Amino acid sequence: MGVSEIWPSGPAWEDPELTLLAARLRAAHERISVLPRQARMRLHRHLLAITDLAKRDQELAARRLAVFLDELDRGVEPE
């Protein structure tokens, strides 16, 4: 029995809010991938912490990601 027979249309537990958060995290990682190495490494660690938080508290992770992206847009180094 192949995987497509077990989950023909994807998992039934898909959460639209969590899917949106994951897409926003991926986009944030893409945005910082073009930065100089030192800044990229620091920001990458920050995003990994937000990603890890999303496993336990998706709402708090979404808020922290919003602040992170806002600071990135304004040219302020996220803390």
Rosetta constraint file for C-alpha pairs under 8 A:
AtomPair CA 1 CA 5 HARMONIC 6.35 0.50
AtomPair CA 1 CA 6 HARMONIC 7.49 0.50
AtomPair CA 2 CA 6 HARMONIC 6.77 0.50
AtomPair CA 3 CA 7 HARMONIC 6.15 0.50
AtomPair CA 3 CA 8 HARMONIC 7.69 0.50
AtomPair CA 4 CA 8 HARMONIC 4.73 0.50
AtomPair CA 4 CA 9 HARMONIC 7.87 0.50
AtomPair CA 7 CA 11 HARMONIC 6.03 0.50
AtomPair CA 14 CA 18 HARMONIC 7.91 0.50
AtomPair CA 14 CA 19 HARMONIC 7.43 0.50
AtomPair CA 15 CA 19 HARMONIC 6.08 0.50
AtomPair CA 16 CA 20 HARMONIC 6.15 0.50
AtomPair CA 17 CA 21 HARMONIC 6.24 0.50
AtomPair CA 18 CA 22 HARMONIC 6.12 0.50
AtomPair CA 18 CA 58 HARMONIC 7.02 0.50
AtomPair CA 19 CA 23 HARMONIC 6.22 0.50
AtomPair CA 20 CA 24 HARMONIC 6.18 0.50
AtomPair CA 21 CA 25 HARMONIC 6.15 0.50
AtomPair CA 21 CA 58 HARMONIC 7.93 0.50
AtomPair CA 21 CA 62 HARMONIC 6.35 0.50
AtomPair CA 22 CA 26 HARMONIC 6.20 0.50
AtomPair CA 23 CA 27 HARMONIC 6.19 0.50
AtomPair CA 24 CA 28 HARMONIC 6.13 0.50
AtomPair CA 25 CA 29 HARMONIC 6.24 0.50
AtomPair CA 25 CA 47 HARMONIC 7.35 0.50
AtomPair CA 25 CA 51 HARMONIC 7.32 0.50
AtomPair CA 25 CA 65 HARMONIC 7.51 0.50
AtomPair CA 26 CA 30 HARMONIC 6.27 0.50
AtomPair CA 27 CA 31 HARMONIC 6.21 0.50
AtomPair CA 28 CA 32 HARMONIC 6.41 0.50
AtomPair CA 28 CA 47 HARMONIC 7.86 0.50
AtomPair CA 28 CA 69 HARMONIC 7.26 0.50
AtomPair CA 29 CA 33 HARMONIC 6.14 0.50
AtomPair CA 29 CA 44 HARMONIC 6.98 0.50
AtomPair CA 29 CA 47 HARMONIC 7.36 0.50
AtomPair CA 30 CA 34 HARMONIC 7.50 0.50
AtomPair CA 31 CA 35 HARMONIC 7.92 0.50
AtomPair CA 32 CA 40 HARMONIC 5.70 0.50
AtomPair CA 32 CA 43 HARMONIC 7.11 0.50
AtomPair CA 32 CA 44 HARMONIC 7.43 0.50
AtomPair CA 33 CA 40 HARMONIC 6.31 0.50
AtomPair CA 34 CA 40 HARMONIC 7.68 0.50
AtomPair CA 35 CA 39 HARMONIC 6.43 0.50
AtomPair CA 35 CA 40 HARMONIC 5.44 0.50
AtomPair CA 36 CA 40 HARMONIC 5.90 0.50
AtomPair CA 37 CA 41 HARMONIC 6.03 0.50
AtomPair CA 38 CA 42 HARMONIC 6.39 0.50
AtomPair CA 39 CA 43 HARMONIC 6.10 0.50
AtomPair CA 40 CA 44 HARMONIC 5.82 0.50
AtomPair CA 41 CA 45 HARMONIC 6.31 0.50
AtomPair CA 42 CA 46 HARMONIC 6.54 0.50
AtomPair CA 43 CA 47 HARMONIC 6.26 0.50
AtomPair CA 43 CA 78 HARMONIC 7.43 0.50
AtomPair CA 44 CA 48 HARMONIC 6.16 0.50
AtomPair CA 45 CA 49 HARMONIC 6.31 0.50
AtomPair CA 46 CA 50 HARMONIC 6.47 0.50
AtomPair CA 46 CA 79 HARMONIC 7.90 0.50
AtomPair CA 47 CA 51 HARMONIC 6.05 0.50
AtomPair CA 47 CA 65 HARMONIC 7.80 0.50
AtomPair CA 48 CA 52 HARMONIC 6.08 0.50
AtomPair CA 49 CA 53 HARMONIC 6.15 0.50
AtomPair CA 50 CA 54 HARMONIC 6.26 0.50
AtomPair CA 50 CA 61 HARMONIC 5.50 0.50
AtomPair CA 50 CA 64 HARMONIC 6.94 0.50
AtomPair CA 50 CA 65 HARMONIC 6.76 0.50
AtomPair CA 51 CA 55 HARMONIC 7.06 0.50
AtomPair CA 51 CA 61 HARMONIC 7.18 0.50
AtomPair CA 52 CA 56 HARMONIC 7.49 0.50
AtomPair CA 53 CA 57 HARMONIC 5.85 0.50
AtomPair CA 53 CA 58 HARMONIC 7.05 0.50
AtomPair CA 53 CA 60 HARMONIC 7.62 0.50
AtomPair CA 53 CA 61 HARMONIC 5.69 0.50
AtomPair CA 54 CA 58 HARMONIC 4.34 0.50
AtomPair CA 54 CA 59 HARMONIC 7.62 0.50
AtomPair CA 54 CA 60 HARMONIC 7.49 0.50
AtomPair CA 54 CA 61 HARMONIC 5.06 0.50
AtomPair CA 54 CA 62 HARMONIC 7.61 0.50
AtomPair CA 57 CA 61 HARMONIC 6.24 0.50
AtomPair CA 58 CA 62 HARMONIC 6.10 0.50
AtomPair CA 59 CA 63 HARMONIC 6.35 0.50
AtomPair CA 60 CA 64 HARMONIC 6.17 0.50
AtomPair CA 61 CA 65 HARMONIC 6.00 0.50
AtomPair CA 62 CA 66 HARMONIC 6.16 0.50
AtomPair CA 63 CA 67 HARMONIC 6.37 0.50
AtomPair CA 64 CA 68 HARMONIC 6.07 0.50
AtomPair CA 65 CA 69 HARMONIC 6.07 0.50
AtomPair CA 66 CA 70 HARMONIC 6.05 0.50
AtomPair CA 67 CA 71 HARMONIC 6.14 0.50
AtomPair CA 68 CA 72 HARMONIC 6.17 0.50
AtomPair CA 68 CA 78 HARMONIC 5.58 0.50
AtomPair CA 69 CA 73 HARMONIC 6.05 0.50
AtomPair CA 70 CA 74 HARMONIC 6.27 0.50
AtomPair CA 71 CA 75 HARMONIC 6.16 0.50
AtomPair CA 71 CA 76 HARMONIC 4.92 0.50
AtomPair CA 71 CA 77 HARMONIC 6.44 0.50
AtomPair CA 71 CA 78 HARMONIC 5.70 0.50
AtomPair CA 72 CA 76 HARMONIC 5.73 0.50
AtomPair CA 72 CA 77 HARMONIC 6.39 0.50
AtomPair CA 72 CA 78 HARMONIC 6.60 0.50
